[in-house]
Amino acid sequence: MNTFKLCFAQQKVESRVRILTDLRELASAESLDTFTLIYTNILEHQPDCPPEVVEKLVALREGIPSKDAKEVVQECKEIYENSLVDGNPPKTGFVFGKVKCLQAPKGIWRKLAQ
């Protein structure tokens, strides 16, 4: 972060790096409540962060029983759905719209994925 502060305004650097910090915290969350709390915090700054991010991170974690993992993912899906305005995020962030593995398949790839 210090390197970027030399070239950009501190506020801009902090807003761009915040999502990386939040994702690190989400990936290292120790309790199920912490996952939902951090995900809620992420939605405040990146409202287009889909619950699939949590689902993928929980799936990568060892030691989380599948029942608990499903519960966390379901809670995060509900939090996300409650944050939508007319079925869309209130605003688009600069990260998650560009992450290819989170985007719905298009064209022929959509048919193959079904």
Biopython code that builds the backbone (N, CA, C, O; Angstrom):
import numpy as np
from Bio.PDB.StructureBuilder import StructureBuilder

atoms = [
    (1, "MET", "N", (0.824, -1.177, 0.000)),
    (1, "MET", "CA", (0.000, 0.000, 0.000)),
    (1, "MET", "C", (0.878, 1.254, 0.000)),
    (1, "MET", "O", (0.546, 2.246, -0.648)),
    (2, "ASN", "N", (1.982, 1.208, 0.717)),
    (2, "ASN", "CA", (2.868, 2.364, 0.776)),
    (2, "ASN", "C", (3.427, 2.720, -0.590)),
    (2, "ASN", "O", (3.617, 3.895, -0.903)),
    (3, "THR", "N", (3.688, 1.707, -1.403)),
    (3, "THR", "CA", (4.204, 1.955, -2.751)),
    (3, "THR", "C", (3.193, 2.729, -3.584)),
    (3, "THR", "O", (3.552, 3.684, -4.273)),
    (4, "PHE", "N", (1.941, 2.322, -3.522)),
    (4, "PHE", "CA", (0.906, 2.983, -4.309)),
    (4, "PHE", "C", (0.629, 4.395, -3.820)),
    (4, "PHE", "O", (0.251, 5.264, -4.606)),
    (5, "LYS", "N", (0.816, 4.626, -2.529)),
    (5, "LYS", "CA", (0.568, 5.959, -1.976)),
    (5, "LYS", "C", (1.516, 7.002, -2.564)),
    (5, "LYS", "O", (1.211, 8.195, -2.549)),
    (6, "LEU", "N", (2.658, 6.563, -3.080)),
    (6, "LEU", "CA", (3.596, 7.496, -3.706)),
    (6, "LEU", "C", (3.034, 8.067, -5.001)),
    (6, "LEU", "O", (3.361, 9.190, -5.384)),
    (7, "CYS", "N", (2.182, 7.286, -5.679)),
    (7, "CYS", "CA", (1.671, 7.698, -6.984)),
    (7, "CYS", "C", (0.213, 8.159, -6.968)),
    (7, "CYS", "O", (-0.212, 8.915, -7.842)),
    (8, "PHE", "N", (-0.553, 7.700, -5.968)),
    (8, "PHE", "CA", (-1.984, 7.987, -5.942)),
    (8, "PHE", "C", (-2.375, 8.578, -4.593)),
    (8, "PHE", "O", (-1.636, 8.473, -3.615)),
    (9, "ALA", "N", (-3.526, 9.188, -4.560)),
    (9, "ALA", "CA", (-4.041, 9.745, -3.308)),
    (9, "ALA", "C", (-4.297, 8.615, -2.307)),
    (9, "ALA", "O", (-4.741, 7.532, -2.687)),
    (10, "GLN", "N", (-4.021, 8.869, -1.054)),
    (10, "GLN", "CA", (-4.144, 7.849, -0.014)),
    (10, "GLN", "C", (-5.557, 7.272, 0.041)),
    (10, "GLN", "O", (-5.712, 6.059, 0.186)),
    (11, "GLN", "N", (-6.571, 8.093, -0.068)),
    (11, "GLN", "CA", (-7.952, 7.622, 0.000)),
    (11, "GLN", "C", (-8.258, 6.660, -1.146)),
    (11, "GLN", "O", (-8.947, 5.659, -0.951)),
    (12, "LYS", "N", (-7.752, 6.961, -2.329)),
    (12, "LYS", "CA", (-7.991, 6.087, -3.481)),
    (12, "LYS", "C", (-7.294, 4.747, -3.280)),
    (12, "LYS", "O", (-7.863, 3.701, -3.590)),
    (13, "VAL", "N", (-6.078, 4.769, -2.768)),
    (13, "VAL", "CA", (-5.339, 3.530, -2.516)),
    (13, "VAL", "C", (-6.069, 2.696, -1.475)),
    (13, "VAL", "O", (-6.251, 1.492, -1.657)),
    (14, "GLU", "N", (-6.485, 3.323, -0.398)),
    (14, "GLU", "CA", (-7.158, 2.587, 0.671)),
    (14, "GLU", "C", (-8.467, 1.972, 0.187)),
    (14, "GLU", "O", (-8.785, 0.841, 0.556)),
    (15, "SER", "N", (-9.228, 2.689, -0.625)),
    (15, "SER", "CA", (-10.493, 2.141, -1.108)),
    (15, "SER", "C", (-10.262, 0.955, -2.043)),
    (15, "SER", "O", (-11.067, 0.023, -2.067)),
    (16, "ARG", "N", (-9.186, 0.979, -2.802)),
    (16, "ARG", "CA", (-8.900, -0.117, -3.728)),
    (16, "ARG", "C", (-8.296, -1.329, -3.027)),
    (16, "ARG", "O", (-8.528, -2.463, -3.446)),
    (17, "VAL", "N", (-7.545, -1.108, -1.991)),
    (17, "VAL", "CA", (-6.884, -2.201, -1.281)),
    (17, "VAL", "C", (-7.821, -2.810, -0.227)),
    (17, "VAL", "O", (-7.621, -3.951, 0.190)),
    (18, "ARG", "N", (-8.821, -2.070, 0.195)),
    (18, "ARG", "CA", (-9.754, -2.541, 1.230)),
    (18, "ARG", "C", (-10.355, -3.888, 0.866)),
    (18, "ARG", "O", (-10.468, -4.756, 1.731)),
    (19, "ILE", "N", (-10.744, -4.090, -0.392)),
    (19, "ILE", "CA", (-11.380, -5.343, -0.787)),
    (19, "ILE", "C", (-10.421, -6.515, -0.613)),
    (19, "ILE", "O", (-10.844, -7.611, -0.246)),
    (20, "LEU", "N", (-9.146, -6.297, -0.870)),
    (20, "LEU", "CA", (-8.172, -7.378, -0.674)),
    (20, "LEU", "C", (-8.062, -7.741, 0.803)),
    (20, "LEU", "O", (-7.965, -8.916, 1.155)),
    (21, "THR", "N", (-8.078, -6.736, 1.654)),
    (21, "THR", "CA", (-8.036, -6.965, 3.096)),
    (21, "THR", "C", (-9.293, -7.710, 3.542)),
    (21, "THR", "O", (-9.217, -8.660, 4.321)),
    (22, "ASP", "N", (-10.441, -7.275, 3.045)),
    (22, "ASP", "CA", (-11.696, -7.933, 3.415)),
    (22, "ASP", "C", (-11.727, -9.386, 2.948)),
    (22, "ASP", "O", (-12.188, -10.262, 3.680)),
    (23, "LEU", "N", (-11.246, -9.646, 1.746)),
    (23, "LEU", "CA", (-11.223, -11.019, 1.240)),
    (23, "LEU", "C", (-10.253, -11.885, 2.042)),
    (23, "LEU", "O", (-10.518, -13.066, 2.268)),
    (24, "ARG", "N", (-9.132, -11.305, 2.471)),
    (24, "ARG", "CA", (-8.198, -12.049, 3.316)),
    (24, "ARG", "C", (-8.870, -12.418, 4.625)),
    (24, "ARG", "O", (-8.735, -13.548, 5.096)),
    (25, "GLU", "N", (-9.597, -11.471, 5.220)),
    (25, "GLU", "CA", (-10.303, -11.744, 6.469)),
    (25, "GLU", "C", (-11.379, -12.801, 6.263)),
    (25, "GLU", "O", (-11.567, -13.670, 7.114)),
    (26, "LEU", "N", (-12.082, -12.733, 5.147)),
    (26, "LEU", "CA", (-13.123, -13.715, 4.850)),
    (26, "LEU", "C", (-12.516, -15.111, 4.699)),
    (26, "LEU", "O", (-13.055, -16.090, 5.215)),
    (27, "ALA", "N", (-11.409, -15.190, 4.000)),
    (27, "ALA", "CA", (-10.758, -16.488, 3.782)),
    (27, "ALA", "C", (-10.217, -17.092, 5.073)),
    (27, "ALA", "O", (-10.106, -18.313, 5.180)),
    (28, "SER", "N", (-9.883, -16.263, 6.045)),
    (28, "SER", "CA", (-9.304, -16.778, 7.286)),
    (28, "SER", "C", (-10.287, -16.741, 8.455)),
    (28, "SER", "O", (-9.882, -16.918, 9.604)),
    (29, "ALA", "N", (-11.560, -16.516, 8.181)),
    (29, "ALA", "CA", (-12.564, -16.452, 9.244)),
    (29, "ALA", "C", (-12.587, -17.764, 10.019)),
    (29, "ALA", "O", (-12.494, -18.848, 9.443)),
    (30, "GLU", "N", (-12.711, -17.642, 11.335)),
    (30, "GLU", "CA", (-12.676, -18.817, 12.197)),
    (30, "GLU", "C", (-14.054, -19.330, 12.594)),
    (30, "GLU", "O", (-14.212, -20.514, 12.888)),
    (31, "SER", "N", (-15.050, -18.452, 12.607)),
    (31, "SER", "CA", (-16.387, -18.892, 13.014)),
    (31, "SER", "C", (-17.388, -18.607, 11.899)),
    (31, "SER", "O", (-17.152, -17.791, 11.008)),
    (32, "LEU", "N", (-18.491, -19.295, 11.984)),
    (32, "LEU", "CA", (-19.528, -19.124, 10.965)),
    (32, "LEU", "C", (-20.130, -17.726, 11.009)),
    (32, "LEU", "O", (-20.469, -17.158, 9.970)),
    (33, "ASP", "N", (-20.260, -17.176, 12.201)),
    (33, "ASP", "CA", (-20.785, -15.808, 12.331)),
    (33, "ASP", "C", (-19.827, -14.795, 11.713)),
    (33, "ASP", "O", (-20.252, -13.783, 11.155)),
    (34, "THR", "N", (-18.540, -15.077, 11.818)),
    (34, "THR", "CA", (-17.539, -14.168, 11.262)),
    (34, "THR", "C", (-17.649, -14.106, 9.745)),
    (34, "THR", "O", (-17.489, -13.037, 9.156)),
    (35, "PHE", "N", (-17.924, -15.248, 9.100)),
    (35, "PHE", "CA", (-18.105, -15.252, 7.648)),
    (35, "PHE", "C", (-19.214, -14.288, 7.246)),
    (35, "PHE", "O", (-19.029, -13.477, 6.339)),
    (36, "THR", "N", (-20.353, -14.366, 7.906)),
    (36, "THR", "CA", (-21.480, -13.514, 7.527)),
    (36, "THR", "C", (-21.209, -12.055, 7.866)),
    (36, "THR", "O", (-21.601, -11.161, 7.116)),
    (37, "LEU", "N", (-20.545, -11.808, 8.984)),
    (37, "LEU", "CA", (-20.217, -10.433, 9.364)),
    (37, "LEU", "C", (-19.269, -9.791, 8.346)),
    (37, "LEU", "O", (-19.486, -8.657, 7.921)),
    (38, "ILE", "N", (-18.233, -10.511, 7.965)),
    (38, "ILE", "CA", (-17.263, -9.974, 7.001)),
    (38, "ILE", "C", (-17.910, -9.819, 5.626)),
    (38, "ILE", "O", (-17.650, -8.844, 4.920)),
    (39, "TYR", "N", (-18.755, -10.782, 5.247)),
    (39, "TYR", "CA", (-19.436, -10.673, 3.956)),
    (39, "TYR", "C", (-20.335, -9.435, 3.925)),
    (39, "TYR", "O", (-20.396, -8.733, 2.916)),
    (40, "THR", "N", (-21.022, -9.174, 5.020)),
    (40, "THR", "CA", (-21.852, -7.966, 5.111)),
    (40, "THR", "C", (-20.996, -6.716, 4.956)),
    (40, "THR", "O", (-21.399, -5.764, 4.288)),
    (41, "ASN", "N", (-19.818, -6.713, 5.571)),
    (41, "ASN", "CA", (-18.890, -5.590, 5.441)),
    (41, "ASN", "C", (-18.425, -5.428, 3.991)),
    (41, "ASN", "O", (-18.329, -4.308, 3.489)),
    (42, "ILE", "N", (-18.141, -6.532, 3.330)),
    (42, "ILE", "CA", (-17.721, -6.469, 1.921)),
    (42, "ILE", "C", (-18.834, -5.852, 1.073)),
    (42, "ILE", "O", (-18.561, -5.030, 0.199)),
    (43, "LEU", "N", (-20.075, -6.240, 1.323)),
    (43, "LEU", "CA", (-21.196, -5.702, 0.542)),
    (43, "LEU", "C", (-21.366, -4.199, 0.702)),
    (43, "LEU", "O", (-21.894, -3.536, -0.191)),
    (44, "GLU", "N", (-20.928, -3.661, 1.822)),
    (44, "GLU", "CA", (-21.008, -2.218, 2.011)),
    (44, "GLU", "C", (-20.121, -1.476, 1.020)),
    (44, "GLU", "O", (-20.477, -0.395, 0.552)),
    (45, "HIS", "N", (-18.973, -2.051, 0.702)),
    (45, "HIS", "CA", (-18.006, -1.389, -0.175)),
    (45, "HIS", "C", (-18.029, -1.937, -1.601)),
    (45, "HIS", "O", (-17.719, -1.218, -2.550)),
    (46, "GLN", "N", (-18.393, -3.198, -1.748)),
    (46, "GLN", "CA", (-18.469, -3.848, -3.055)),
    (46, "GLN", "C", (-19.820, -4.552, -3.165)),
    (46, "GLN", "O", (-19.879, -5.776, -3.050)),
    (47, "PRO", "N", (-20.906, -3.807, -3.383)),
    (47, "PRO", "CA", (-22.244, -4.392, -3.335)),
    (47, "PRO", "C", (-22.538, -5.436, -4.403)),
    (47, "PRO", "O", (-23.561, -6.117, -4.332)),
    (48, "ASP", "N", (-21.661, -5.573, -5.388)),
    (48, "ASP", "CA", (-21.895, -6.589, -6.409)),
    (48, "ASP", "C", (-21.127, -7.887, -6.125)),
    (48, "ASP", "O", (-21.011, -8.738, -7.007)),
    (49, "CYS", "N", (-20.610, -8.043, -4.916)),
    (49, "CYS", "CA", (-19.895, -9.262, -4.536)),
    (49, "CYS", "C", (-20.910, -10.394, -4.349)),
    (49, "CYS", "O", (-21.671, -10.381, -3.381)),
    (50, "PRO", "N", (-20.931, -11.360, -5.250)),
    (50, "PRO", "CA", (-21.936, -12.418, -5.157)),
    (50, "PRO", "C", (-21.611, -13.403, -4.031)),
    (50, "PRO", "O", (-20.451, -13.533, -3.641)),
    (51, "PRO", "N", (-22.611, -14.087, -3.514)),
    (51, "PRO", "CA", (-22.382, -15.055, -2.446)),
    (51, "PRO", "C", (-21.534, -16.241, -2.904)),
    (51, "PRO", "O", (-21.032, -17.001, -2.075)),
    (52, "GLU", "N", (-21.373, -16.401, -4.205)),
    (52, "GLU", "CA", (-20.515, -17.478, -4.715)),
    (52, "GLU", "C", (-19.069, -17.302, -4.266)),
    (52, "GLU", "O", (-18.321, -18.277, -4.188)),
    (53, "VAL", "N", (-18.674, -16.073, -3.973)),
    (53, "VAL", "CA", (-17.328, -15.824, -3.444)),
    (53, "VAL", "C", (-17.181, -16.537, -2.102)),
    (53, "VAL", "O", (-16.185, -17.217, -1.858)),
    (54, "VAL", "N", (-18.173, -16.377, -1.244)),
    (54, "VAL", "CA", (-18.152, -17.049, 0.059)),
    (54, "VAL", "C", (-18.198, -18.559, -0.144)),
    (54, "VAL", "O", (-17.476, -19.305, 0.517)),
    (55, "GLU", "N", (-19.044, -18.998, -1.054)),
    (55, "GLU", "CA", (-19.179, -20.432, -1.313)),
    (55, "GLU", "C", (-17.844, -21.046, -1.745)),
    (55, "GLU", "O", (-17.475, -22.123, -1.277)),
    (56, "LYS", "N", (-17.133, -20.370, -2.624)),
    (56, "LYS", "CA", (-15.843, -20.883, -3.089)),
    (56, "LYS", "C", (-14.800, -20.880, -1.975)),
    (56, "LYS", "O", (-14.017, -21.823, -1.857)),
    (57, "LEU", "N", (-14.785, -19.830, -1.161)),
    (57, "LEU", "CA", (-13.821, -19.761, -0.060)),
    (57, "LEU", "C", (-14.112, -20.800, 1.015)),
    (57, "LEU", "O", (-13.192, -21.418, 1.550)),
    (58, "VAL", "N", (-15.382, -20.992, 1.329)),
    (58, "VAL", "CA", (-15.748, -21.994, 2.329)),
    (58, "VAL", "C", (-15.395, -23.391, 1.829)),
    (58, "VAL", "O", (-14.931, -24.230, 2.602)),
    (59, "ALA", "N", (-15.611, -23.641, 0.547)),
    (59, "ALA", "CA", (-15.292, -24.950, -0.017)),
    (59, "ALA", "C", (-13.790, -25.242, 0.030)),
    (59, "ALA", "O", (-13.383, -26.399, 0.141)),
    (60, "LEU", "N", (-12.980, -24.206, -0.054)),
    (60, "LEU", "CA", (-11.528, -24.393, -0.012)),
    (60, "LEU", "C", (-10.995, -24.627, 1.396)),
    (60, "LEU", "O", (-9.893, -25.147, 1.573)),
    (61, "ARG", "N", (-11.776, -24.245, 2.384)),
    (61, "ARG", "CA", (-11.340, -24.378, 3.774)),
    (61, "ARG", "C", (-11.494, -25.811, 4.260)),
    (61, "ARG", "O", (-12.514, -26.458, 4.023)),
    (62, "GLU", "N", (-10.471, -26.289, 4.937)),
    (62, "GLU", "CA", (-10.543, -27.608, 5.555)),
    (62, "GLU", "C", (-11.067, -27.452, 6.973)),
    (62, "GLU", "O", (-10.840, -26.427, 7.616)),
    (63, "GLY", "N", (-11.759, -28.458, 7.455)),
    (63, "GLY", "CA", (-12.212, -28.444, 8.827)),
    (63, "GLY", "C", (-13.571, -27.814, 9.046)),
    (63, "GLY", "O", (-14.028, -27.725, 10.186)),
    (64, "ILE", "N", (-14.225, -27.377, 7.995)),
    (64, "ILE", "CA", (-15.580, -26.832, 8.143)),
    (64, "ILE", "C", (-16.548, -27.927, 7.697)),
    (64, "ILE", "O", (-16.549, -28.319, 6.530)),
    (65, "PRO", "N", (-17.366, -28.416, 8.619)),
    (65, "PRO", "CA", (-18.339, -29.454, 8.239)),
    (65, "PRO", "C", (-19.268, -28.959, 7.134)),
    (65, "PRO", "O", (-19.600, -27.775, 7.078)),
    (66, "SER", "N", (-19.681, -29.865, 6.263)),
    (66, "SER", "CA", (-20.506, -29.463, 5.117)),
    (66, "SER", "C", (-21.833, -28.841, 5.564)),
    (66, "SER", "O", (-22.352, -27.951, 4.891)),
    (67, "LYS", "N", (-22.381, -29.297, 6.684)),
    (67, "LYS", "CA", (-23.624, -28.707, 7.193)),
    (67, "LYS", "C", (-23.410, -27.235, 7.536)),
    (67, "LYS", "O", (-24.234, -26.388, 7.191)),
    (68, "ASP", "N", (-22.307, -26.932, 8.212)),
    (68, "ASP", "CA", (-22.002, -25.551, 8.572)),
    (68, "ASP", "C", (-21.700, -24.713, 7.332)),
    (68, "ASP", "O", (-22.099, -23.552, 7.246)),
    (69, "ALA", "N", (-20.997, -25.308, 6.380)),
    (69, "ALA", "CA", (-20.674, -24.587, 5.149)),
    (69, "ALA", "C", (-21.950, -24.210, 4.395)),
    (69, "ALA", "O", (-22.082, -23.090, 3.903)),
    (70, "LYS", "N", (-22.878, -25.149, 4.310)),
    (70, "LYS", "CA", (-24.147, -24.870, 3.621)),
    (70, "LYS", "C", (-24.919, -23.765, 4.340)),
    (70, "LYS", "O", (-25.539, -22.912, 3.705)),
    (71, "GLU", "N", (-24.871, -23.792, 5.669)),
    (71, "GLU", "CA", (-25.571, -22.769, 6.453)),
    (71, "GLU", "C", (-24.990, -21.378, 6.200)),
    (71, "GLU", "O", (-25.736, -20.415, 6.025)),
    (72, "VAL", "N", (-23.669, -21.274, 6.179)),
    (72, "VAL", "CA", (-23.004, -20.000, 5.926)),
    (72, "VAL", "C", (-23.352, -19.491, 4.535)),
    (72, "VAL", "O", (-23.694, -18.321, 4.364)),
    (73, "VAL", "N", (-23.266, -20.364, 3.549)),
    (73, "VAL", "CA", (-23.555, -19.958, 2.168)),
    (73, "VAL", "C", (-25.012, -19.503, 2.055)),
    (73, "VAL", "O", (-25.297, -18.500, 1.400)),
    (74, "GLN", "N", (-25.928, -20.228, 2.683)),
    (74, "GLN", "CA", (-27.335, -19.852, 2.627)),
    (74, "GLN", "C", (-27.574, -18.484, 3.283)),
    (74, "GLN", "O", (-28.310, -17.655, 2.748)),
    (75, "GLU", "N", (-26.953, -18.258, 4.434)),
    (75, "GLU", "CA", (-27.094, -16.960, 5.104)),
    (75, "GLU", "C", (-26.543, -15.838, 4.234)),
    (75, "GLU", "O", (-27.149, -14.771, 4.136)),
    (76, "CYS", "N", (-25.401, -16.074, 3.605)),
    (76, "CYS", "CA", (-24.805, -15.045, 2.745)),
    (76, "CYS", "C", (-25.666, -14.787, 1.509)),
    (76, "CYS", "O", (-25.765, -13.652, 1.044)),
    (77, "LYS", "N", (-26.288, -15.839, 0.978)),
    (77, "LYS", "CA", (-27.193, -15.645, -0.155)),
    (77, "LYS", "C", (-28.381, -14.772, 0.256)),
    (77, "LYS", "O", (-28.813, -13.906, -0.504)),
    (78, "GLU", "N", (-28.902, -15.003, 1.454)),
    (78, "GLU", "CA", (-30.018, -14.195, 1.941)),
    (78, "GLU", "C", (-29.587, -12.741, 2.158)),
    (78, "GLU", "O", (-30.326, -11.815, 1.825)),
    (79, "ILE", "N", (-28.406, -12.549, 2.709)),
    (79, "ILE", "CA", (-27.886, -11.188, 2.914)),
    (79, "ILE", "C", (-27.757, -10.481, 1.568)),
    (79, "ILE", "O", (-28.146, -9.321, 1.431)),
    (80, "TYR", "N", (-27.211, -11.183, 0.578)),
    (80, "TYR", "CA", (-27.031, -10.603, -0.755)),
    (80, "TYR", "C", (-28.382, -10.252, -1.375)),
    (80, "TYR", "O", (-28.561, -9.150, -1.894)),
    (81, "GLU", "N", (-29.334, -11.190, -1.321)),
    (81, "GLU", "CA", (-30.652, -10.950, -1.915)),
    (81, "GLU", "C", (-31.356, -9.770, -1.247)),
    (81, "GLU", "O", (-32.056, -9.005, -1.910)),
    (82, "ASN", "N", (-31.171, -9.625, 0.065)),
    (82, "ASN", "CA", (-31.781, -8.502, 0.778)),
    (82, "ASN", "C", (-31.127, -7.168, 0.431)),
    (82, "ASN", "O", (-31.727, -6.112, 0.625)),
    (83, "SER", "N", (-29.898, -7.214, -0.083)),
    (83, "SER", "CA", (-29.201, -5.974, -0.431)),
    (83, "SER", "C", (-29.533, -5.494, -1.846)),
    (83, "SER", "O", (-29.211, -4.362, -2.207)),
    (84, "LEU", "N", (-30.169, -6.344, -2.641)),
    (84, "LEU", "CA", (-30.481, -5.994, -4.029)),
    (84, "LEU", "C", (-31.588, -4.958, -4.109)),
    (84, "LEU", "O", (-32.498, -4.919, -3.281)),
    (85, "VAL", "N", (-31.481, -4.122, -5.129)),
    (85, "VAL", "CA", (-32.505, -3.117, -5.421)),
    (85, "VAL", "C", (-33.054, -3.446, -6.803)),
    (85, "VAL", "O", (-32.339, -3.365, -7.802)),
    (86, "ASP", "N", (-34.319, -3.816, -6.851)),
    (86, "ASP", "CA", (-34.960, -4.235, -8.111)),
    (86, "ASP", "C", (-34.199, -5.375, -8.781)),
    (86, "ASP", "O", (-34.094, -5.423, -10.006)),
    (87, "GLY", "N", (-33.673, -6.287, -7.976)),
    (87, "GLY", "CA", (-32.978, -7.455, -8.509)),
    (87, "GLY", "C", (-31.530, -7.231, -8.908)),
    (87, "GLY", "O", (-30.882, -8.143, -9.423)),
    (88, "ASN", "N", (-31.011, -6.024, -8.677)),
    (88, "ASN", "CA", (-29.630, -5.699, -9.039)),
    (88, "ASN", "C", (-28.913, -5.095, -7.832)),
    (88, "ASN", "O", (-29.545, -4.527, -6.942)),
    (89, "PRO", "N", (-27.575, -5.226, -7.815)),
    (89, "PRO", "CA", (-26.828, -4.557, -6.737)),
    (89, "PRO", "C", (-27.038, -3.047, -6.826)),
    (89, "PRO", "O", (-27.226, -2.515, -7.920)),
    (90, "PRO", "N", (-27.009, -2.340, -5.671)),
    (90, "PRO", "CA", (-27.218, -0.890, -5.687)),
    (90, "PRO", "C", (-26.206, -0.146, -6.553)),
    (90, "PRO", "O", (-26.536, 0.874, -7.158)),
    (91, "LYS", "N", (-24.981, -0.649, -6.615)),
    (91, "LYS", "CA", (-23.974, -0.066, -7.505)),
    (91, "LYS", "C", (-22.972, -1.159, -7.853)),
    (91, "LYS", "O", (-22.863, -2.169, -7.158)),
    (92, "THR", "N", (-22.254, -0.940, -8.928)),
    (92, "THR", "CA", (-21.266, -1.904, -9.375)),
    (92, "THR", "C", (-19.911, -1.523, -8.825)),
    (92, "THR", "O", (-19.491, -0.371, -8.925)),
    (93, "GLY", "N", (-19.228, -2.497, -8.245)),
    (93, "GLY", "CA", (-17.871, -2.269, -7.759)),
    (93, "GLY", "C", (-16.880, -2.446, -8.898)),
    (93, "GLY", "O", (-17.273, -2.640, -10.049)),
    (94, "PHE", "N", (-15.621, -2.380, -8.580)),
    (94, "PHE", "CA", (-14.608, -2.467, -9.626)),
    (94, "PHE", "C", (-13.937, -3.833, -9.686)),
    (94, "PHE", "O", (-13.029, -4.024, -10.496)),
    (95, "VAL", "N", (-14.351, -4.791, -8.858)),
    (95, "VAL", "CA", (-13.665, -6.075, -8.804)),
    (95, "VAL", "C", (-14.507, -7.208, -9.369)),
    (95, "VAL", "O", (-14.103, -7.847, -10.340)),
    (96, "PHE", "N", (-15.655, -7.467, -8.789)),
    (96, "PHE", "CA", (-16.365, -8.713, -9.029)),
    (96, "PHE", "C", (-17.011, -8.819, -10.392)),
    (96, "PHE", "O", (-17.244, -9.931, -10.865)),
    (97, "GLY", "N", (-17.306, -7.721, -11.037)),
    (97, "GLY", "CA", (-17.823, -7.782, -12.400)),
    (97, "GLY", "C", (-16.783, -8.243, -13.401)),
    (97, "GLY", "O", (-17.123, -8.633, -14.518)),
    (98, "LYS", "N", (-15.528, -8.202, -13.014)),
    (98, "LYS", "CA", (-14.437, -8.578, -13.906)),
    (98, "LYS", "C", (-13.884, -9.979, -13.640)),
    (98, "LYS", "O", (-13.055, -10.469, -14.406)),
    (99, "VAL", "N", (-14.333, -10.626, -12.564)),
    (99, "VAL", "CA", (-13.826, -11.950, -12.211)),
    (99, "VAL", "C", (-14.540, -12.981, -13.068)),
    (99, "VAL", "O", (-15.734, -13.225, -12.895)),
    (100, "LYS", "N", (-13.810, -13.582, -13.989)),
    (100, "LYS", "CA", (-14.387, -14.481, -14.990)),
    (100, "LYS", "C", (-15.051, -15.712, -14.386)),
    (100, "LYS", "O", (-16.093, -16.142, -14.880)),
    (101, "CYS", "N", (-14.477, -16.292, -13.331)),
    (101, "CYS", "CA", (-15.046, -17.527, -12.781)),
    (101, "CYS", "C", (-16.376, -17.292, -12.083)),
    (101, "CYS", "O", (-17.070, -18.257, -11.761)),
    (102, "LEU", "N", (-16.756, -16.038, -11.838)),
    (102, "LEU", "CA", (-18.028, -15.732, -11.198)),
    (102, "LEU", "C", (-19.109, -15.346, -12.201)),
    (102, "LEU", "O", (-20.278, -15.215, -11.840)),
    (103, "GLN", "N", (-18.718, -15.163, -13.457)),
    (103, "GLN", "CA", (-19.670, -14.734, -14.464)),
    (103, "GLN", "C", (-20.404, -15.940, -15.039)),
    (103, "GLN", "O", (-19.846, -17.033, -15.138)),
    (104, "ALA", "N", (-21.655, -15.726, -15.415)),
    (104, "ALA", "CA", (-22.441, -16.780, -16.040)),
    (104, "ALA", "C", (-21.872, -17.086, -17.417)),
    (104, "ALA", "O", (-21.476, -16.174, -18.142)),
    (105, "PRO", "N", (-21.829, -18.364, -17.782)),
    (105, "PRO", "CA", (-21.335, -18.724, -19.119)),
    (105, "PRO", "C", (-22.207, -18.102, -20.203)),
    (105, "PRO", "O", (-23.410, -17.916, -20.015)),
    (106, "LYS", "N", (-21.593, -17.784, -21.332)),
    (106, "LYS", "CA", (-22.315, -17.158, -22.438)),
    (106, "LYS", "C", (-22.294, -18.076, -23.649)),
    (106, "LYS", "O", (-21.396, -18.904, -23.801)),
    (107, "GLY", "N", (-23.292, -17.921, -24.507)),
    (107, "GLY", "CA", (-23.333, -18.629, -25.772)),
    (107, "GLY", "C", (-23.320, -20.144, -25.612)),
    (107, "GLY", "O", (-24.055, -20.708, -24.801)),
    (108, "ILE", "N", (-22.478, -20.779, -26.394)),
    (108, "ILE", "CA", (-22.381, -22.227, -26.391)),
    (108, "ILE", "C", (-21.904, -22.764, -25.045)),
    (108, "ILE", "O", (-22.268, -23.873, -24.651)),
    (109, "TRP", "N", (-21.085, -21.972, -24.337)),
    (109, "TRP", "CA", (-20.574, -22.412, -23.035)),
    (109, "TRP", "C", (-21.701, -22.556, -22.023)),
    (109, "TRP", "O", (-21.641, -23.414, -21.142)),
    (110, "ARG", "N", (-22.722, -21.727, -22.144)),
    (110, "ARG", "CA", (-23.881, -21.822, -21.245)),
    (110, "ARG", "C", (-24.574, -23.155, -21.441)),
    (110, "ARG", "O", (-24.974, -23.800, -20.472)),
    (111, "LYS", "N", (-24.720, -23.577, -22.708)),
    (111, "LYS", "CA", (-25.383, -24.856, -23.010)),
    (111, "LYS", "C", (-24.558, -26.024, -22.489)),
    (111, "LYS", "O", (-25.112, -27.007, -21.999)),
    (112, "LEU", "N", (-23.233, -25.920, -22.593)),
    (112, "LEU", "CA", (-22.368, -26.997, -22.120)),
    (112, "LEU", "C", (-22.366, -27.096, -20.605)),
    (112, "LEU", "O", (-22.205, -28.185, -20.054)),
    (113, "ALA", "N", (-22.543, -25.975, -19.930)),
    (113, "ALA", "CA", (-22.514, -25.958, -18.468)),
    (113, "ALA", "C", (-23.779, -26.536, -17.855)),
    (113, "ALA", "O", (-23.797, -26.878, -16.672)),
    (114, "GLN", "N", (-24.837, -26.647, -18.651)),
    (114, "GLN", "CA", (-26.114, -27.148, -18.104)),
    (114, "GLN", "C", (-26.158, -28.619, -18.038)),
    (114, "GLN", "O", (-27.159, -29.187, -17.603)),
]
sb = StructureBuilder()
sb.init_structure("model")
sb.init_model(0)
sb.init_chain("A")
sb.init_seg("    ")
for serial, (resi, resn, name, xyz) in enumerate(atoms, 1):
    if name == "N":
        sb.init_residue(resn, " ", resi, " ")
    sb.init_atom(name, np.array(xyz, "f"), 0.0, 1.0, " ", f" {name:<3s}", serial, name[0])
structure = sb.get_structure()
